[in-house]
Amino acid sequence: MLDIGARTLLVPMVDTAEQAREVVSATRYPPIGSRGVGAGVARAARWGRVENYMAEANDELCLLIQVESRTALENLDAILEVDGIDGVFIGPADLSASLGYPDDAGHPDVQRVIEQSIRRIRAAGKAAGFLAVDPAMAEKCLAWGANFVAVGVDTMLYTQALDRRLAMFKSACAQPQEKTSY
């Protein structure tokens, strides 16, 4: 992805500071990381025509990781100390399942953990993000300090639109129920 020009990466399931350091290393050129330097002649470098490409690529990358488990939450402070991590995105579906509430990110215990995590991420000077397919949850996350909130999932939006269209022509069908968790 980086070799074709991606400037932002979102890496799922980062549970430890060591994993976060490995992600940083894999996405940065030497001397900061271990990314292969052959990409200096790849598409992202306009086939070798960008001067100082490796230094620029190191500086311009926005690296976001996802915390999606109880283990990640236990290690969150150490993860937040890793240089090169620009932000942390909370994955509500896997997180709620890991906390014992599968498919229930709205459970009060999960909500409390999400709020505390957003506040911890922001206090560490990192960007905090969240996926909220329910508009009320998106508003909560923004109020708690989230910098960015994904407010939909393409496949869910597509199927909801198809269900509404089908309902227009098939009155015997029950009205589709919109899902409020991912």
PEJO-V55845 format. One record per backbone hydrogen bond with DSSP energy under -0.5 kcal/mol. CO is the residue of the C=O (numbers start at 1). NH is the residue of the N-H. E is the energy in kcal/mol with one decimal. If there is no record, write none. Layout:
co & nh & e
CO & NH & E
CO & NH & E
This chain:
co & nh & e
1 & 4 & -0.8
1 & 6 & -2.0
2 & 5 & -1.5
3 & 44 & -2.4
7 & 62 & -2.9
9 & 11 & -0.5
9 & 64 & -3.0
10 & 12 & -0.6
11 & 66 & -2.6
13 & 15 & -0.7
16 & 20 & -2.0
17 & 21 & -2.6
18 & 22 & -2.2
19 & 23 & -2.2
20 & 24 & -2.3
21 & 25 & -2.6
22 & 26 & -2.4
23 & 27 & -1.2
24 & 27 & -0.6
24 & 28 & -0.7
25 & 28 & -0.9
25 & 34 & -2.6
25 & 35 & -0.8
28 & 35 & -2.8
29 & 32 & -1.2
29 & 33 & -1.6
35 & 30 & -0.5
36 & 39 & -1.0
37 & 40 & -2.1
38 & 41 & -1.6
39 & 42 & -2.3
42 & 45 & -1.1
42 & 47 & -2.3
42 & 48 & -0.6
43 & 46 & -2.5
45 & 49 & -1.1
45 & 50 & -1.5
46 & 49 & -0.7
49 & 51 & -0.7
50 & 53 & -1.2
52 & 56 & -2.6
53 & 57 & -3.2
54 & 58 & -2.2
55 & 59 & -2.1
56 & 60 & -2.7
57 & 61 & -1.3
61 & 63 & -0.6
62 & 9 & -2.3
62 & 64 & -0.6
63 & 86 & -2.6
63 & 87 & -1.3
64 & 11 & -2.6
65 & 89 & -3.4
66 & 14 & -2.3
66 & 68 & -0.6
67 & 91 & -1.9
69 & 73 & -2.0
70 & 74 & -2.3
71 & 75 & -1.4
73 & 76 & -1.1
75 & 79 & -2.5
76 & 80 & -2.7
77 & 81 & -0.8
78 & 81 & -0.6
79 & 82 & -1.6
82 & 85 & -1.4
84 & 86 & -0.7
86 & 127 & -2.1
87 & 65 & -2.1
88 & 90 & -0.5
88 & 129 & -2.5
89 & 67 & -1.9
89 & 91 & -0.6
90 & 92 & -0.9
90 & 131 & -0.9
91 & 95 & -2.0
92 & 96 & -2.6
93 & 97 & -1.9
94 & 98 & -2.6
95 & 99 & -1.8
96 & 101 & -3.2
97 & 100 & -1.5
101 & 104 & -1.7
104 & 107 & -1.7
107 & 111 & -2.9
108 & 112 & -2.2
109 & 113 & -1.8
110 & 114 & -2.6
111 & 115 & -2.7
112 & 116 & -2.6
113 & 117 & -2.5
114 & 118 & -2.6
115 & 119 & -2.3
116 & 120 & -2.3
117 & 121 & -2.7
118 & 122 & -2.4
119 & 123 & -2.4
120 & 124 & -1.4
121 & 126 & -2.0
122 & 125 & -1.9
127 & 88 & -2.8
128 & 147 & -2.2
128 & 148 & -1.8
129 & 90 & -2.8
130 & 132 & -0.6
130 & 150 & -2.7
133 & 135 & -0.6
134 & 137 & -0.6
134 & 138 & -2.1
135 & 139 & -2.2
136 & 140 & -1.9
137 & 141 & -2.6
138 & 142 & -2.2
139 & 143 & -2.3
140 & 144 & -2.2
141 & 145 & -0.6
141 & 146 & -2.8
142 & 145 & -1.0
148 & 130 & -1.3
149 & 151 & -0.5
150 & 132 & -3.1
153 & 157 & -2.7
154 & 158 & -2.4
155 & 159 & -2.3
156 & 160 & -2.4
157 & 161 & -2.1
158 & 162 & -2.3
159 & 163 & -2.6
160 & 164 & -2.3
161 & 165 & -2.2
162 & 166 & -2.7
163 & 167 & -2.4
164 & 168 & -1.3
165 & 169 & -0.7
166 & 169 & -1.2
166 & 170 & -1.3
170 & 173 & -1.7
176 & 178 & -0.5
